Amino acid sequence: QVQLVESGGGSVQAGGSLTLSCTISGSSHPSYSMGWFRQAPGQEREGVASISGNGGIRYADSLEGRFTISKDNAKNTLFLQMTSLKPEDTAKYFCAATGGWLLARSALREDQYNYWGQGTQVTVSS
């Protein structure tokens, strides 16, 4: 059973930075595709960034290059480096994983992922 545990969330002022981590335990493989999603209060969960099992990376267009996703296969850890944070980035951030590769056009769809973490809260104040 694959388990995902996020960490690194917190409160930060606008313009600040945070790095989220997601540790994978249980059955995992470097070819897993993984992603970050977020859900703000009263809104649907949306895809933020993904890294496919073949290394392909996809970001939500709205991020304007402020976030960077990376994966350390040796440590079974996924990262999301967030810079120039804005109040509208406030949300609960979730890590997700699925076996195999994902096509770029579907990599930010939550229905493509089988495993989910419990989420970590990010709050950005103005």
C-alpha positions as CSV (number, residue, x, y, z in Angstrom):
1,Q,0.0,0.0,0.0
2,V,1.5,3.3,-1.1
3,Q,1.3,6.1,1.5
4,L,2.1,9.7,0.9
5,V,2.9,12.2,3.7
6,E,3.3,15.9,3.0
7,S,5.2,18.4,5.1
8,G,6.6,21.9,4.8
9,G,3.4,23.9,4.8
10,G,3.0,27.0,7.0
11,S,2.2,30.7,7.1
12,V,4.2,33.2,5.1
13,Q,3.9,36.7,3.9
14,A,3.3,37.6,0.3
15,G,6.5,37.5,-1.7
16,G,7.9,34.8,0.5
17,S,8.9,31.2,-0.3
18,L,8.1,27.7,1.0
19,T,9.2,24.2,0.0
20,L,6.8,21.4,0.4
21,S,7.9,17.8,0.6
22,C,6.1,14.5,0.1
23,T,7.6,11.3,1.3
24,I,6.4,8.0,-0.3
25,S,6.3,4.8,1.6
26,G,5.1,1.3,0.8
27,S,5.3,0.1,-2.7
28,S,6.9,2.7,-4.9
29,H,8.9,2.8,-8.1
30,P,10.9,5.5,-9.9
31,S,8.5,5.3,-12.8
32,Y,5.6,6.5,-10.7
33,S,4.1,9.8,-11.8
34,M,3.5,12.3,-9.1
35,G,1.8,15.6,-8.7
36,W,0.9,18.4,-6.4
37,F,-2.7,19.7,-6.2
38,R,-4.3,22.3,-4.1
39,Q,-7.7,23.2,-2.7
40,A,-8.7,26.6,-1.4
41,P,-11.8,26.9,0.8
42,G,-15.0,26.7,-1.2
43,Q,-13.1,25.8,-4.4
44,E,-12.4,22.6,-6.3
45,R,-9.1,20.9,-6.1
46,E,-6.8,22.0,-8.9
47,G,-3.6,20.6,-10.4
48,V,-0.5,22.6,-9.6
49,A,2.4,20.7,-11.0
50,S,3.3,17.1,-12.0
51,I,6.3,15.0,-12.9
52,S,5.7,11.9,-14.9
53,G,7.5,8.7,-14.5
54,N,9.5,9.5,-17.6
55,G,10.5,12.8,-16.2
56,G,8.1,15.0,-18.1
57,I,7.0,18.1,-16.1
58,R,3.8,20.0,-16.3
59,Y,2.8,23.2,-14.5
60,A,-0.5,25.0,-14.2
61,D,-0.5,28.0,-16.5
62,S,-1.6,30.3,-13.7
63,L,1.7,29.8,-11.7
64,E,3.7,32.1,-14.0
65,G,6.9,30.2,-13.4
66,R,6.9,30.7,-9.6
67,F,6.8,27.0,-8.6
68,T,9.3,24.2,-9.3
69,I,8.6,20.5,-8.9
70,S,11.3,18.0,-8.4
71,K,11.7,14.4,-7.2
72,D,14.5,12.6,-5.4
73,N,14.0,8.9,-6.4
74,A,16.7,7.8,-4.0
75,K,14.9,9.3,-1.0
76,N,11.4,8.6,-2.4
77,T,10.6,12.3,-1.9
78,L,8.7,14.8,-4.1
79,F,9.3,18.5,-3.6
80,L,7.4,21.7,-4.6
81,Q,9.5,24.8,-4.3
82,M,7.2,27.8,-4.2
83,T,8.5,31.4,-4.6
84,S,6.9,34.8,-4.8
85,L,3.9,33.5,-3.0
86,K,0.6,35.4,-3.3
87,P,-2.4,35.4,-1.0
88,E,-4.3,33.5,-3.8
89,D,-1.8,30.6,-3.3
90,T,-3.4,30.0,0.1
91,A,-4.8,26.5,0.0
92,K,-4.3,23.0,1.3
93,Y,-1.7,21.3,-0.8
94,F,-1.9,17.6,-1.6
95,C,0.6,15.2,-3.0
96,A,-0.6,12.4,-5.4
97,A,0.9,9.5,-7.1
98,T,0.1,6.8,-9.7
99,G,1.9,4.0,-11.3
100,G,3.2,4.5,-14.8
101,W,3.7,7.5,-17.0
102,L,1.1,10.3,-17.7
103,L,0.6,12.3,-20.8
104,A,1.1,16.0,-20.4
105,R,-2.4,16.8,-21.4
106,S,-3.8,14.7,-18.5
107,A,-1.1,15.1,-15.9
108,L,-2.9,17.7,-13.9
109,R,-6.2,15.9,-13.7
110,E,-6.9,14.4,-10.3
111,D,-8.7,11.4,-11.7
112,Q,-5.3,10.2,-13.1
113,Y,-3.9,9.6,-9.6
114,N,-4.6,6.6,-7.4
115,Y,-2.8,7.6,-4.2
116,W,-3.2,10.8,-2.1
117,G,-1.7,12.3,1.0
118,Q,-3.6,14.1,3.7
119,G,-2.4,17.5,2.6
120,T,-0.5,20.4,4.2
121,Q,-1.8,23.9,4.7
122,V,-0.2,26.9,3.1
123,T,-1.4,30.3,4.1
124,V,-0.1,33.5,2.5
125,S,-0.9,36.8,4.1
126,S,-0.8,40.2,2.4
